[in-house]
Amino acid sequence: MTDDKQEKDGVWKRDEVESPCVSICVIQPESRLCVGCLRTIDEIGAWSRMTPEARRAVMAELPEREGTLTKRRGGRAARLKQRASGGRS
């Protein structure tokens, strides 16, 4: 793509592996994975400096990581409900 074409399009695009970020940035304490994109904190922090090959390797691992996240049990609302019922669920 020529510089003129890039200027006319108004967008400069690079040939890179896109980030898997879905803007749900919460790190699950047990697995230390982001519940949104399934990357580790280190992978998220290093993403912009990773080579395309390293990014592809992370992307290939993400489907396997989904099963490592534990389901939430209801958080604070569930604890309050449990206390109100005398400790029984």
Secondary structure, 3 states (H helix, E strand, C coil): CCHHHHHHHCCCCCCCCCCCCCCCCCEECCCCEECCCCCEHHHHHHHHHCCHHHHHHHHHHHHHHHHHCCCCCCHHHHHHHHHHCCCCC
